[in-house]
């Protein structure tokens, strides 16, 4: 037991690996990814990073459904303030990224976030490189620093260019550290070691679907995330080559909520929440995936918190239709 663990009488949250990963992805329809090497406060828009007034304006400008990620390069290079700050505007549903440069955080207020091609005043242009964002947000949770920073540094050395791997602020789910966000597709990943992280990076550079530790695609709701990951796993197990954007649609087509899930960890009782998700391939093939919500006891949501019960989704049936 480490010294911090003995003081708090709790393990690090990411060392308690009870709940399944699929169905836990960060949900957003768009991302504004802003290069900011200076310090990141607990919540990057709480006023301590950019000041209260500007933070409030940025939050209002972003609105709902727009994720805001701060990024910096791993290592010492990531703490050097650039003259011009890189911004990526990412649209996961279209798997499309634009890159542009601004003078400072106040210029975020001038960005048009309604869709691609609307920021010509900043010379925005398409970017074909994927972005692999590794959460290293220490002020949010110590696990992100302890596990995220070494992995980000390792992956940076493995990357063929300096524009793919970045340290990033909170990506949701520090209990899955090292937590990662893969753009432009909007997939979240967790619990990867260096070898698996390197495989994820290589697959991303080739546009190939990476299944291990895949938490789901954030354009979908939680059960649809889990269903899409399950279908991709079936195809890969059958020897198919699966690329991002091959599975073009995942949405609930039926649900039956019959009360609270069962009380036992990882099990469900007669009152479980059930749903059916339809997953569609670009070639027209369709699958119906039945899922059941289960409760998992003993989950530590953040370092220092007591174990609690968290819901998760489990696939009970998967069939082509």
C-alpha positions in Angstrom: 0.0 0.0 0.0 1.4 3.4 -1.0 1.6 6.2 1.5 -1.4 8.2 0.1 -3.5 5.1 0.2 -2.7 4.4 3.8 -3.6 8.0 4.8 -6.9 8.0 2.9 -7.7 4.3 3.6 -8.9 4.2 -0.1 -7.1 2.9 -3.2 -6.5 5.0 -6.2 -9.8 5.1 -8.1 -8.3 3.7 -11.3 -6.9 0.7 -9.5 -10.4 -0.5 -8.7 -11.5 -2.1 -12.0 -15.0 -3.4 -11.5 -17.3 -1.9 -14.1 -17.2 -2.6 -17.8 -15.7 0.0 -20.1 -18.2 0.0 -23.1 -20.9 2.5 -22.6 -18.8 5.0 -20.5 -17.5 7.4 -23.3 -17.5 11.1 -23.0 -20.6 12.5 -24.9 -20.3 15.5 -27.1 -21.4 16.4 -30.6 -18.4 18.7 -31.2 -15.1 19.6 -29.7 -13.1 22.8 -29.4 -9.5 21.7 -28.6 -7.4 24.6 -27.5 -3.6 24.6 -27.0 -2.9 26.1 -23.6 0.4 25.2 -21.9 -0.2 27.2 -18.8 -1.8 25.7 -15.6 -5.2 24.0 -15.7 -7.5 24.5 -12.8 -9.8 21.8 -11.4 -12.4 22.8 -14.0 -10.8 24.6 -16.8 -13.7 27.0 -17.0 -14.1 27.6 -13.3 -12.4 31.0 -13.5 -9.0 30.0 -12.3 -7.5 29.2 -15.7 -8.8 32.2 -17.8 -10.4 34.4 -15.2 -14.0 34.5 -14.1 -15.4 36.9 -16.7 -13.8 35.3 -19.8 -14.5 31.8 -18.5 -18.2 32.6 -18.2 -18.3 34.0 -21.8 -16.5 31.0 -23.2 -18.9 28.7 -21.4 -21.9 30.6 -22.8 -20.3 30.6 -26.3 -19.7 26.9 -26.3 -23.3 26.0 -25.3 -24.4 22.5 -24.7 -23.0 19.5 -26.5 -19.6 21.1 -27.3 -16.6 19.6 -25.5 -13.8 22.0 -24.5 -10.4 20.4 -24.2 -7.2 22.1 -23.3 -4.1 20.4 -24.8 -0.3 20.7 -24.5 2.6 18.7 -25.8 4.1 16.1 -23.4 7.2 17.0 -21.5 9.0 20.3 -21.2 7.9 21.4 -24.7 4.3 21.4 -23.4 5.0 24.2 -21.0 6.3 26.8 -23.5 3.7 29.4 -24.3 3.3 29.8 -28.1 2.8 33.1 -29.9 -0.2 31.7 -31.7 -2.4 29.0 -30.1 -3.5 26.0 -32.1 -7.2 25.2 -32.1 -8.8 22.1 -33.5 -12.5 22.2 -34.3 -13.7 18.6 -34.4 -17.0 17.2 -35.7 -17.1 13.5 -34.6 -20.2 12.5 -36.5 -18.6 13.6 -39.8 -15.1 12.5 -38.5 -13.9 15.9 -39.6 -11.3 18.2 -38.1 -10.3 21.8 -38.9 -7.1 23.5 -37.6 -6.6 27.2 -37.1 -4.5 29.5 -34.9 -5.6 32.3 -32.6 -3.8 34.9 -30.5 -5.3 33.9 -27.1 -8.3 32.4 -25.3 -10.4 35.6 -25.8 -10.5 34.8 -29.6 -12.4 31.6 -28.8 -15.5 33.9 -28.6 -15.1 34.8 -32.2 -15.2 31.2 -33.5 -18.2 30.1 -35.4 -19.2 26.7 -34.0 -22.2 26.0 -36.2 -20.4 23.7 -38.6 -17.3 23.1 -40.7 -16.1 25.8 -43.1 -17.3 28.8 -41.2 -14.0 30.1 -39.8 -12.3 31.4 -42.9 -11.4 34.6 -41.1 -8.9 32.5 -39.0 -7.7 30.6 -42.1 -9.1 27.4 -40.8 -8.2 24.4 -42.9 -8.9 20.6 -42.8 -6.6 18.4 -40.8 -6.3 14.7 -41.7 -4.3 13.6 -38.7 -6.1 11.9 -35.8 -5.7 13.4 -32.4 -5.0 11.1 -29.5 -5.6 13.0 -26.3 -4.3 11.5 -23.0 -5.8 13.0 -19.9 -3.1 14.3 -17.5 -5.3 16.7 -15.5 -3.7 16.3 -12.1 -5.9 18.9 -10.4 -8.9 16.9 -11.4 -7.6 13.6 -10.2 -4.1 12.3 -9.2 -4.6 9.1 -11.4 -4.5 11.2 -14.5 -1.1 12.5 -13.6 0.3 9.3 -12.3 -0.9 7.1 -15.2 -1.6 9.7 -18.0 1.7 11.6 -18.2 4.0 8.6 -18.6 1.8 7.1 -21.3 1.5 10.4 -23.1 5.3 10.8 -23.1 5.7 7.2 -24.4 3.2 7.7 -27.2 4.7 11.0 -28.2 8.0 9.2 -28.9 6.1 6.6 -31.0 4.2 9.1 -33.0 5.5 9.9 -36.5 4.6 13.5 -36.2 4.3 16.0 -33.4 0.7 16.8 -34.1 -1.1 13.6 -33.0 -0.4 12.9 -29.3 -1.3 15.5 -26.7 -1.8 15.8 -23.0 -5.3 17.0 -22.3 -7.6 18.2 -19.6 -10.5 16.2 -18.1 -11.9 13.6 -20.5 -14.5 12.1 -18.2 -13.8 8.9 -16.3 -10.5 9.4 -14.4 -11.4 6.1 -12.7 -10.4 4.5 -16.1 -7.0 6.2 -16.1 -5.0 6.4 -18.3 -8.1 7.9 -20.0 -7.9 8.8 -23.6 -10.0 10.5 -26.3 -9.5 9.6 -29.9 -10.6 12.3 -32.4 -12.0 13.0 -35.0 -14.2 9.9 -34.4 -15.0 10.7 -30.7 -14.1 7.4 -29.1 -13.0 7.1 -25.5 -10.5 4.5 -24.2 -9.2 3.5 -20.7 -6.9 1.3 -18.8 -4.3 0.9 -21.6 -0.7 0.1 -20.9 2.2 1.3 -23.1 2.1 -1.7 -25.5 -1.7 -1.4 -26.0 -1.5 2.4 -26.2 1.1 2.0 -29.0 -1.2 -0.4 -30.8 -4.1 2.1 -30.5 -1.9 4.9 -31.9 -0.9 2.8 -34.9 -4.4 1.7 -35.6 -5.6 5.3 -35.4 -3.0 6.4 -37.9 -4.4 3.8 -40.3 -8.1 4.5 -39.4 -8.5 1.0 -38.1 -11.0 0.3 -35.4 -9.3 -0.5 -32.1 -11.5 -2.7 -29.9 -9.5 -3.4 -26.6 -10.4 -1.0 -23.8 -12.8 0.8 -26.1 -15.4 2.8 -24.0 -17.6 3.7 -27.0 -18.2 6.5 -29.4 -19.4 9.7 -27.7 -22.0 10.7 -30.3 -24.2 7.9 -29.0 -26.0 7.4 -25.7 -24.5 4.9 -23.3 -26.3 1.7 -24.4 -25.7 2.5 -28.0 -22.0 3.0 -27.3 -21.9 -0.5 -25.7 -23.8 -2.0 -28.6 -21.6 -0.5 -31.3 -18.5 -1.8 -29.5 -20.0 -5.2 -29.2 -20.8 -5.4 -33.0 -17.3 -4.2 -33.9 -15.9 -7.0 -31.6 -18.0 -9.6 -33.4 -16.8 -8.5 -36.8 -13.1 -8.4 -35.7 -13.4 -11.8 -34.1 -14.8 -13.2 -37.4 -11.7 -11.9 -39.2 -13.1 -8.8 -40.8 -11.2 -5.6 -41.2 -13.1 -2.8 -39.4 -12.4 0.9 -39.9 -13.8 3.8 -38.1 -16.9 5.1 -39.8 -17.7 1.5 -41.1 -20.5 1.3 -38.4 -22.5 4.4 -39.4 -25.5 4.2 -37.1 -26.4 3.1 -33.6 -29.6 4.0 -31.9 -32.1 2.6 -29.5 -35.1 1.1 -31.3 -36.9 -0.4 -28.3 -36.7 -0.1 -24.6 -38.5 -1.5 -21.6 -37.8 0.2 -18.2 -39.2 -2.0 -15.5 -37.7 -0.4 -12.4 -34.3 -0.4 -10.7 -31.6 -2.8 -11.7 -30.7 -5.6 -9.4 -28.8 -4.9 -6.2 -26.0 -7.4 -6.6 -22.7 -6.2 -8.2 -22.6 -7.1 -11.9 -26.1 -8.7 -11.8 -29.6 -7.7 -12.5 -32.9 -8.7 -10.9 -36.4 -8.9 -12.3 -36.6 -5.1 -12.4 -33.7 -4.6 -14.7 -33.7 -1.8 -17.4 -33.6 -3.3 -20.8 -33.2 -1.9 -24.3 -32.5 -2.9 -27.9 -30.1 -1.0 -30.1 -29.9 -1.2 -33.9 -26.4 -1.0 -35.3 -25.9 -0.4 -39.1 -22.8 -1.0 -41.3 -22.1 1.2 -44.2 -22.6 -1.8 -46.5 -26.2 -2.1 -45.3 -25.8 -5.0 -42.8 -27.8 -4.5 -39.6 -27.7 -5.9 -36.1 -30.0 -5.8 -33.2 -28.3 -5.7 -29.8 -30.2 -6.4 -26.6 -28.7 -4.9 -23.5 -29.5 -4.9 -19.8 -28.5 -2.3 -17.2 -26.7 -3.7 -14.3 -25.3 -2.3 -11.0 -21.7 -2.6 -10.0 -20.8 -2.3 -6.4 -17.5 -0.9 -5.1 -16.7 1.6 -7.8 -14.4 4.4 -6.7 -15.4 7.4 -8.9 -12.5 9.6 -7.8 -9.4 9.3 -5.7 -10.3 9.9 -2.0 -14.0 9.0 -2.5 -15.7 6.1 -0.9 -16.7 3.1 -3.0 -20.2 3.4 -4.4 -22.6 1.7 -6.8 -22.5 2.6 -10.5 -24.8 1.4 -13.3 -23.4 -0.1 -16.5 -24.7 -1.8 -19.6 -24.2 -5.5 -20.5 -25.0 -7.1 -23.9 -27.4 -10.0 -23.5 -28.0 -10.8 -27.2 -26.5 -9.8 -30.5 -28.0 -10.9 -33.8 -27.9 -9.9 -37.5 -31.3 -8.7 -38.8 
